[in-house]
């Protein structure tokens, strides 16, 4: 028979029971998660889901956002947001909000929109490809020639 203690599933409460610091950390993370949901509900529709709470200390709520433009937009509605958030017992003494801009680590891939060429230019490219001896250049010219507008001029 295998060691049952190693194979049995344990709940998070059982795992963190003996580790006070870890338990406190999980409680804090849970509290911040709940406050994030309240923040999202209090935000204007155009800003929902854009901000995350990084902390609350000394009556100052600290938010993180990935864009300076969004931070500026929030500043215009900051007074109304503070009023709404004070309804929460945890934030009843909220005085101000600070916003930290942290650009996302993932850069959006630029999508290049290919410009179609005229049928006349496509024909010229095909003719040039026919006269070119370089195989690679010929293939590139033929590929470019396929990017037409699909209508006759």
Backbone as ProteinMPNN parsed JSONL, in Angstrom:
{"seq_chain_A": "XXXXXXXXXXXXXXXXXXXXXXXXXXXXXXXXXXXXXXXXXXXXXXXXXXXXXXXXXXXXXXXXXXXXXXXXXXXXXXXXXXXXXXXXXXXXXXXXXXXXXXXXXXXXXXXXXXXXXXXXXXXXXXXXXXXXXXXXXXXXXXXXXXXXXXXXX", "coords_chain_A": {"N_chain_A": [[0.841, -1.177, 0.0], [0.584, 2.167, -0.897], [1.977, 5.23, 0.374], [-0.504, 6.943, 1.867], [-0.748, 9.615, 2.587], [0.777, 11.025, 0.759], [-0.526, 10.61, -1.647], [-3.15, 11.448, -1.324], [-5.591, 13.957, -1.985], [-5.411, 17.328, -1.041], [-7.003, 20.123, 0.493], [-6.742, 23.681, -0.087], [-6.887, 25.07, 2.307], [-6.039, 23.123, 4.123], [-3.411, 22.772, 3.334], [-2.258, 25.281, 3.786], [-2.648, 25.676, 6.467], [-0.676, 25.255, 8.453], [1.19, 27.08, 7.753], [1.4, 30.192, 8.444], [2.091, 32.662, 7.181], [1.78, 32.083, 4.439], [-0.925, 31.472, 4.371], [-1.988, 33.964, 5.077], [-1.184, 35.428, 2.868], [-2.704, 34.232, 0.811], [-5.271, 34.932, 1.679], [-5.123, 37.703, 1.423], [-4.756, 37.939, -1.353], [-7.2, 36.929, -2.209], [-8.936, 38.871, -1.161], [-8.131, 41.124, -2.64], [-8.852, 40.258, -5.165], [-11.642, 40.215, -4.945], [-12.079, 42.964, -4.533], [-11.187, 43.892, -6.994], [-13.255, 43.023, -8.652], [-15.333, 44.627, -7.698], [-14.298, 47.123, -8.35], [-14.329, 46.947, -11.124], [-17.094, 46.922, -11.569], [-17.739, 49.482, -10.772], [-16.476, 51.133, -12.551], [-16.686, 53.194, -15.544], [-18.323, 52.008, -18.537], [-16.582, 51.948, -20.778], [-14.094, 51.622, -19.632], [-14.015, 49.303, -18.228], [-12.514, 46.311, -17.033], [-9.915, 47.051, -17.595], [-8.244, 47.944, -15.579], [-6.324, 47.017, -12.691], [-6.183, 46.28, -9.238], [-3.476, 47.065, -7.217], [-2.913, 47.472, -4.633], [-3.976, 48.681, -1.347], [-3.565, 51.164, 0.879], [-3.186, 53.327, 3.618], [-5.458, 54.894, 3.033], [-5.315, 55.183, 0.31], [-5.885, 54.033, -2.868], [-4.272, 51.87, -5.018], [-3.79, 51.516, -8.403], [-3.188, 49.597, -11.387], [-2.431, 49.868, -14.802], [-2.254, 49.19, -18.346], [-1.867, 51.215, -20.173], [-1.089, 54.611, -20.799], [-2.941, 56.326, -21.862], [-5.393, 55.243, -21.04], [-5.11, 55.603, -18.301], [-5.209, 58.375, -18.122], [-7.828, 58.824, -19.002], [-9.205, 57.671, -16.883], [-8.595, 59.422, -14.819], [-10.253, 61.595, -15.315], [-12.702, 60.691, -14.424], [-12.309, 60.129, -11.824], [-13.23, 61.247, -9.337], [-15.969, 60.514, -9.239], [-15.654, 57.773, -9.252], [-14.335, 57.275, -6.825], [-16.38, 57.971, -5.045], [-18.288, 55.941, -5.617], [-16.812, 53.655, -4.892], [-16.496, 53.956, -2.168], [-18.717, 52.887, -1.028], [-18.175, 50.288, -0.431], [-17.343, 48.526, 2.483], [-14.616, 48.073, 3.095], [-13.312, 50.042, 1.709], [-14.286, 52.403, 2.694], [-13.058, 54.682, 3.726], [-11.621, 55.711, 1.679], [-9.539, 57.999, 0.055], [-7.977, 58.841, -2.123], [-6.795, 57.949, -5.43], [-4.131, 56.309, -6.918], [-2.39, 55.843, -9.95], [-0.581, 53.52, -11.724], [1.298, 53.087, -14.579], [1.931, 50.31, -16.421], [3.232, 49.015, -19.097], [2.04, 46.369, -21.178], [3.651, 43.202, -21.454], [3.524, 41.775, -23.719], [3.869, 42.475, -26.983], [1.717, 43.761, -29.364], [1.182, 42.159, -32.377], [1.939, 43.603, -35.392], [-0.341, 43.957, -37.951], [-0.049, 43.735, -41.258], [-1.596, 45.4, -43.804], [-2.145, 44.415, -46.931], [-1.679, 46.144, -49.891], [-3.625, 46.095, -52.744], [-2.723, 45.65, -56.185], [-3.019, 47.182, -59.412], [-4.58, 45.636, -62.3], [-3.135, 46.107, -64.572], [-0.545, 46.703, -63.619], [0.004, 44.232, -62.47], [0.167, 42.648, -64.728], [2.461, 43.741, -65.909], [4.362, 42.991, -63.998], [4.295, 40.204, -64.294], [5.275, 39.955, -66.901], [7.879, 40.932, -66.525], [8.81, 38.979, -64.772], [8.852, 36.824, -66.491], [11.024, 37.438, -68.095], [13.152, 37.383, -66.402], [16.075, 35.87, -65.166], [16.901, 35.045, -62.673], [15.79, 32.803, -60.332], [14.662, 33.063, -57.728], [13.951, 35.799, -57.651], [12.165, 35.819, -59.756], [10.088, 34.213, -58.715], [9.225, 35.857, -56.594], [8.304, 38.112, -57.972], [6.18, 36.989, -59.416], [4.552, 36.231, -57.326], [3.907, 38.738, -56.232], [2.426, 39.704, -58.362], [0.024, 38.405, -58.093], [-1.497, 39.827, -56.349], [-3.913, 41.42, -56.98], [-6.617, 43.736, -57.73], [-8.94, 42.401, -58.38], [-10.771, 43.284, -60.282], [-11.647, 44.546, -63.476], [-9.969, 47.158, -65.189]], "CA_chain_A": [[0.0, 0.0, 0.0], [1.379, 3.385, -1.007], [1.792, 6.226, 1.42], [-1.756, 7.638, 1.579], [-0.587, 11.056, 2.781], [1.34, 11.601, -0.451], [-1.423, 10.498, -2.787], [-4.473, 12.044, -1.078], [-5.725, 15.352, -2.363], [-5.635, 18.191, 0.113], [-7.552, 21.432, 0.166], [-5.846, 24.805, 0.129], [-6.907, 25.367, 3.743], [-5.205, 22.133, 4.802], [-2.012, 23.005, 2.977], [-1.765, 26.536, 4.36], [-2.971, 25.755, 7.892], [0.531, 25.321, 9.279], [2.032, 28.179, 7.288], [0.627, 31.408, 8.682], [2.399, 33.669, 6.163], [1.173, 31.663, 3.183], [-2.366, 31.618, 4.569], [-2.264, 35.4, 5.034], [-0.994, 35.829, 1.479], [-3.871, 33.781, 0.054], [-6.417, 35.764, 2.095], [-4.93, 39.027, 0.819], [-5.011, 37.781, -2.787], [-8.644, 36.764, -2.356], [-9.543, 40.176, -0.895], [-7.838, 41.984, -3.792], [-9.664, 39.753, -6.268], [-13.01, 40.714, -4.722], [-12.065, 44.406, -4.767], [-11.078, 44.084, -8.44], [-14.604, 42.867, -9.21], [-16.076, 45.838, -7.337], [-13.739, 48.2, -9.153], [-14.841, 46.768, -12.482], [-18.499, 47.325, -11.585], [-17.835, 50.922, -10.547], [-15.871, 51.849, -13.678], [-17.523, 53.412, -16.738], [-18.319, 50.869, -19.458], [-15.412, 51.967, -21.667], [-12.862, 51.338, -18.882], [-14.143, 48.023, -17.514], [-11.544, 45.263, -17.345], [-8.621, 47.604, -17.976], [-7.456, 48.297, -14.393], [-6.192, 46.026, -11.622], [-5.761, 46.854, -7.956], [-2.203, 46.52, -6.751], [-2.866, 47.6, -3.183], [-4.747, 49.719, -0.672], [-2.871, 51.474, 2.116], [-3.262, 54.721, 4.039], [-6.605, 55.493, 2.34], [-4.956, 55.388, -1.095], [-6.05, 52.839, -3.689], [-3.256, 51.85, -6.07], [-4.243, 50.777, -9.574], [-2.217, 49.351, -12.446], [-3.041, 49.828, -16.134], [-1.222, 48.98, -19.364], [-1.802, 52.313, -21.125], [-1.166, 55.965, -20.241], [-4.194, 56.919, -22.339], [-6.46, 54.775, -20.151], [-4.896, 56.255, -17.008], [-5.708, 59.743, -18.263], [-9.292, 58.757, -19.061], [-9.706, 57.396, -15.541], [-8.435, 60.619, -13.994], [-11.415, 62.455, -15.515], [-13.851, 60.152, -13.689], [-11.786, 59.676, -10.537], [-14.081, 61.684, -8.214], [-17.163, 59.66, -9.219], [-15.219, 56.418, -8.912], [-14.086, 57.242, -5.373], [-17.704, 57.975, -4.404], [-18.875, 54.608, -5.767], [-16.035, 52.649, -4.162], [-16.666, 54.15, -0.722], [-19.845, 52.063, -0.587], [-17.591, 49.059, 0.084], [-16.833, 48.752, 3.843], [-13.153, 48.08, 3.122], [-12.836, 51.283, 1.091], [-15.135, 53.52, 3.145], [-12.234, 55.853, 4.018], [-10.818, 55.979, 0.485], [-9.364, 59.424, -0.221], [-7.421, 59.1, -3.449], [-6.399, 56.82, -6.266], [-2.917, 56.504, -7.707], [-2.398, 54.942, -11.1], [0.745, 53.172, -12.223], [1.224, 52.556, -15.935], [2.883, 49.229, -16.707], [2.911, 48.483, -20.43], [2.002, 44.915, -21.223], [4.893, 42.592, -21.929], [3.285, 41.224, -25.048], [3.642, 43.504, -27.993], [0.762, 43.328, -30.374], [1.793, 41.937, -33.675], [1.391, 44.498, -36.398], [-0.926, 43.279, -39.09], [0.154, 44.533, -42.457], [-2.669, 45.316, -44.77], [-1.519, 44.416, -48.244], [-2.338, 46.989, -50.874], [-3.737, 45.415, -54.033], [-2.184, 46.394, -57.318], [-3.921, 47.184, -60.572], [-4.382, 44.524, -63.239], [-2.084, 46.534, -65.494], [0.741, 46.501, -62.94], [0.188, 42.788, -62.311], [0.612, 42.144, -66.026], [3.858, 44.163, -66.067], [5.188, 42.138, -63.126], [4.369, 38.874, -64.921], [6.183, 40.069, -68.044], [9.242, 41.042, -65.986], [9.166, 37.664, -64.229], [9.152, 35.96, -67.631], [12.318, 37.805, -68.673], [14.165, 37.334, -65.351], [16.749, 34.573, -65.055], [17.019, 34.703, -61.238], [14.606, 32.029, -59.945], [14.051, 33.653, -56.529], [13.332, 37.059, -58.05], [11.025, 35.456, -60.601], [9.008, 33.765, -57.823], [8.726, 37.012, -55.849], [7.538, 38.942, -58.913], [4.918, 36.288, -59.697], [3.724, 36.32, -56.108], [3.396, 40.112, -56.191], [1.456, 39.861, -59.442], [-1.269, 37.816, -57.699], [-2.195, 40.742, -55.43], [-4.647, 42.386, -57.793], [-7.889, 44.253, -57.191], [-9.999, 41.487, -58.823], [-11.742, 43.875, -61.21], [-11.002, 45.045, -64.684], [-9.923, 48.618, -65.281]], "C_chain_A": [[0.888, 1.243, 0.0], [1.078, 4.303, 0.156], [0.573, 7.073, 1.075], [-1.619, 9.141, 1.708], [-0.035, 11.721, 1.52], [0.341, 11.601, -1.593], [-2.771, 11.175, -2.55], [-4.467, 13.522, -1.457], [-6.034, 16.168, -1.114], [-6.175, 19.536, -0.344], [-6.516, 22.506, 0.462], [-5.772, 25.15, 1.615], [-6.02, 24.39, 4.515], [-3.723, 22.39, 4.535], [-1.462, 24.219, 3.701], [-2.003, 26.655, 5.861], [-1.73, 25.944, 8.758], [1.435, 26.483, 8.903], [1.231, 29.466, 7.353], [0.854, 32.458, 7.594], [1.731, 33.336, 4.833], [-0.348, 31.828, 3.246], [-2.767, 33.089, 4.459], [-2.16, 35.928, 3.599], [-2.197, 35.435, 0.618], [-5.108, 34.599, 0.415], [-6.336, 37.143, 1.456], [-5.226, 38.975, -0.684], [-6.504, 37.65, -3.056], [-9.361, 38.1, -2.149], [-9.321, 41.126, -2.074], [-8.664, 41.546, -5.001], [-11.108, 40.254, -6.15], [-13.095, 42.219, -4.97], [-11.928, 44.72, -6.258], [-12.437, 43.969, -9.115], [-15.452, 44.101, -8.911], [-15.598, 47.03, -8.152], [-14.305, 48.135, -10.564], [-16.299, 47.215, -12.592], [-18.655, 48.837, -11.47], [-17.297, 51.742, -11.724], [-16.889, 52.111, -14.783], [-17.331, 52.252, -17.713], [-17.049, 50.807, -20.319], [-14.1, 51.622, -20.963], [-12.895, 49.993, -18.149], [-13.097, 47.021, -17.978], [-10.149, 45.759, -17.67], [-7.689, 47.828, -16.784], [-7.438, 47.14, -13.406], [-5.706, 46.737, -10.372], [-4.438, 46.216, -7.561], [-2.063, 46.661, -5.244], [-3.759, 48.709, -2.666], [-4.097, 49.952, 0.688], [-2.996, 52.966, 2.378], [-4.311, 55.502, 3.245], [-6.319, 55.847, 0.884], [-5.076, 54.05, -1.823], [-5.064, 52.922, -4.845], [-3.731, 50.937, -7.2], [-3.108, 50.642, -10.581], [-2.997, 49.249, -13.758], [-1.935, 49.707, -17.168], [-1.041, 50.161, -20.307], [-1.937, 53.666, -20.434], [-2.46, 56.651, -20.668], [-5.362, 56.507, -21.447], [-6.339, 55.42, -18.773], [-5.44, 57.678, -17.041], [-7.228, 59.758, -18.295], [-9.881, 58.5, -17.679], [-9.625, 58.634, -14.651], [-9.627, 61.565, -14.128], [-12.633, 61.985, -14.733], [-13.472, 59.722, -12.274], [-12.701, 60.053, -9.368], [-15.325, 60.805, -8.103], [-16.805, 58.23, -8.815], [-14.988, 56.288, -7.408], [-15.412, 57.188, -4.62], [-18.333, 56.581, -4.452], [-18.147, 53.575, -4.914], [-16.163, 52.791, -2.651], [-17.854, 53.37, -0.165], [-19.361, 50.728, -0.018], [-17.009, 49.345, 1.469], [-15.31, 48.818, 3.941], [-12.61, 49.422, 2.639], [-13.61, 52.518, 1.576], [-14.347, 54.795, 3.452], [-11.323, 56.234, 2.844], [-10.755, 57.481, 0.211], [-8.86, 59.693, -1.624], [-7.043, 57.798, -4.147], [-5.105, 57.201, -6.976], [-2.901, 55.444, -8.801], [-0.97, 54.753, -11.592], [0.569, 52.562, -13.615], [2.339, 51.536, -16.107], [2.513, 48.642, -18.065], [2.942, 46.959, -20.42], [3.275, 44.375, -21.848], [4.756, 42.071, -23.348], [3.018, 42.366, -26.009], [2.677, 42.938, -29.021], [1.475, 43.229, -31.706], [1.121, 42.866, -34.678], [0.882, 43.68, -37.571], [-0.782, 44.201, -40.291], [-1.006, 44.314, -43.406], [-2.035, 45.457, -46.15], [-2.348, 45.257, -49.21], [-2.43, 46.231, -52.195], [-3.161, 46.298, -55.146], [-3.167, 46.3, -58.487], [-3.606, 45.984, -61.467], [-3.252, 44.846, -64.21], [-0.702, 46.31, -64.884], [1.033, 45.015, -62.738], [0.712, 42.181, -63.61], [2.074, 42.501, -66.281], [4.801, 43.302, -65.225], [5.355, 40.739, -63.727], [5.338, 38.888, -66.113], [7.633, 40.142, -67.586], [9.716, 39.694, -65.448], [9.551, 36.711, -65.351], [10.523, 36.23, -68.23], [13.469, 37.7, -67.674], [14.753, 35.932, -65.256], [16.866, 34.104, -63.606], [15.712, 34.056, -60.762], [13.887, 32.668, -58.745], [13.324, 34.948, -56.863], [12.084, 36.805, -58.892], [9.823, 35.051, -59.733], [8.395, 34.925, -57.05], [7.862, 37.888, -56.75], [6.188, 38.297, -59.239], [3.972, 36.339, -58.498], [3.112, 37.716, -55.977], [2.301, 40.323, -57.238], [0.085, 39.292, -59.079], [-2.084, 38.745, -56.802], [-2.92, 41.841, -56.207], [-5.962, 42.766, -57.139], [-9.08, 43.39, -57.595], [-11.087, 42.18, -59.638], [-10.995, 44.505, -62.388], [-11.064, 46.557, -64.732], [-10.067, 49.045, -66.716]], "O_chain_A": [[1.821, 1.354, 0.795], [0.058, 4.169, 0.831], [0.599, 7.836, 0.109], [-2.308, 9.879, 1.005], [-0.358, 12.878, 1.248], [0.36, 12.506, -2.427], [-3.477, 11.452, -3.519], [-3.477, 14.23, -1.274], [-6.81, 15.754, -0.253], [-5.846, 20.022, -1.427], [-5.539, 22.268, 1.172], [-4.702, 25.488, 2.12], [-5.329, 24.786, 5.454], [-2.889, 22.236, 5.427], [-0.328, 24.197, 4.18], [-1.597, 27.647, 6.467], [-1.753, 26.729, 9.706], [2.347, 26.832, 9.653], [0.479, 29.79, 6.434], [-0.104, 33.079, 7.133], [1.179, 34.219, 4.176], [-0.973, 32.271, 2.282], [-3.767, 33.418, 3.822], [-2.952, 36.771, 3.178], [-2.652, 36.223, -0.21], [-5.909, 34.922, -0.462], [-7.343, 37.69, 1.005], [-5.876, 39.872, -1.22], [-7.011, 38.204, -4.031], [-10.294, 38.422, -2.886], [-10.235, 41.855, -2.46], [-9.124, 42.387, -5.774], [-11.713, 40.666, -7.14], [-14.069, 42.698, -5.549], [-12.49, 45.705, -6.736], [-12.742, 44.722, -10.039], [-16.201, 44.566, -9.77], [-16.403, 47.851, -8.593], [-14.71, 49.152, -11.128], [-16.693, 47.816, -13.591], [-19.602, 49.408, -12.012], [-17.634, 52.917, -11.867], [-17.843, 51.35, -14.947], [-16.289, 51.596, -17.707], [-16.51, 49.726, -20.554], [-13.097, 51.356, -21.627], [-11.911, 49.599, -17.524], [-12.828, 46.899, -19.173], [-9.276, 44.953, -17.993], [-6.472, 47.895, -16.958], [-8.402, 46.382, -13.296], [-4.915, 47.677, -10.443], [-4.294, 44.994, -7.568], [-1.19, 46.037, -4.641], [-4.236, 49.557, -3.421], [-4.075, 49.063, 1.539], [-2.919, 53.773, 1.451], [-4.071, 56.639, 2.837], [-6.987, 56.698, 0.297], [-4.447, 53.063, -1.441], [-5.022, 53.92, -5.564], [-4.031, 49.762, -6.992], [-2.19, 51.462, -10.621], [-4.063, 48.637, -13.824], [-0.794, 50.083, -16.897], [-0.155, 50.129, -21.161], [-2.804, 53.844, -19.579], [-3.011, 57.463, -19.925], [-6.224, 57.329, -21.133], [-7.348, 55.746, -18.148], [-6.066, 58.127, -16.081], [-7.85, 60.62, -17.675], [-10.931, 59.044, -17.338], [-10.503, 58.858, -13.818], [-9.978, 62.259, -13.174], [-13.508, 62.789, -14.41], [-14.238, 59.026, -11.607], [-12.919, 59.225, -8.483], [-15.698, 60.395, -7.004], [-17.57, 57.564, -8.117], [-15.399, 55.303, -6.794], [-15.546, 56.433, -3.657], [-18.851, 56.097, -3.445], [-18.777, 52.723, -4.288], [-15.953, 51.818, -1.927], [-17.975, 53.214, 1.05], [-20.057, 50.107, 0.785], [-16.255, 50.305, 1.626], [-14.774, 49.543, 4.78], [-11.569, 49.882, 3.108], [-13.58, 53.562, 0.924], [-14.92, 55.884, 3.438], [-10.368, 56.992, 3.013], [-11.785, 58.152, 0.142], [-9.27, 60.668, -2.253], [-6.983, 56.725, -3.548], [-4.999, 58.279, -7.562], [-3.337, 54.31, -8.603], [-0.251, 55.721, -11.842], [-0.217, 51.632, -13.798], [3.521, 51.846, -15.96], [1.574, 47.852, -18.162], [3.765, 46.344, -19.741], [3.897, 45.035, -22.681], [5.737, 41.943, -24.08], [2.058, 43.122, -25.854], [2.807, 41.803, -29.478], [2.257, 44.097, -32.094], [-0.105, 42.905, -34.791], [1.586, 42.825, -38.11], [-1.329, 45.303, -40.321], [-1.345, 43.184, -43.757], [-1.464, 46.495, -46.483], [-3.563, 45.089, -49.321], [-1.412, 45.771, -52.713], [-3.127, 47.524, -55.041], [-4.035, 45.428, -58.517], [-2.523, 45.402, -61.402], [-2.504, 43.958, -64.62], [0.201, 45.793, -65.544], [2.186, 44.59, -62.827], [1.585, 41.314, -63.596], [2.839, 41.686, -66.798], [5.887, 42.93, -65.669], [6.442, 40.163, -63.67], [6.117, 37.955, -66.304], [8.512, 39.506, -68.169], [10.87, 39.31, -65.638], [10.457, 35.892, -65.197], [11.124, 35.331, -68.817], [14.628, 37.899, -68.039], [14.028, 34.937, -65.266], [16.924, 32.902, -63.343], [14.656, 34.689, -60.788], [12.663, 32.798, -58.744], [12.202, 35.167, -56.407], [11.075, 37.496, -58.751], [8.696, 35.48, -59.977], [7.178, 34.975, -56.869], [6.802, 38.354, -56.331], [5.172, 38.988, -59.327], [2.758, 36.473, -58.648], [1.934, 37.853, -55.649], [1.346, 41.061, -56.993], [-0.915, 39.661, -59.695], [-3.252, 38.466, -56.528], [-2.588, 43.022, -56.107], [-6.363, 42.191, -56.127], [-10.187, 43.679, -57.139], [-12.22, 41.7, -59.675], [-9.847, 44.932, -62.264], [-12.07, 47.165, -64.367], [-10.054, 50.24, -67.009]]}, "name": "protein", "num_of_chains": 1, "seq": "XXXXXXXXXXXXXXXXXXXXXXXXXXXXXXXXXXXXXXXXXXXXXXXXXXXXXXXXXXXXXXXXXXXXXXXXXXXXXXXXXXXXXXXXXXXXXXXXXXXXXXXXXXXXXXXXXXXXXXXXXXXXXXXXXXXXXXXXXXXXXXXXXXXXXXXXX"}
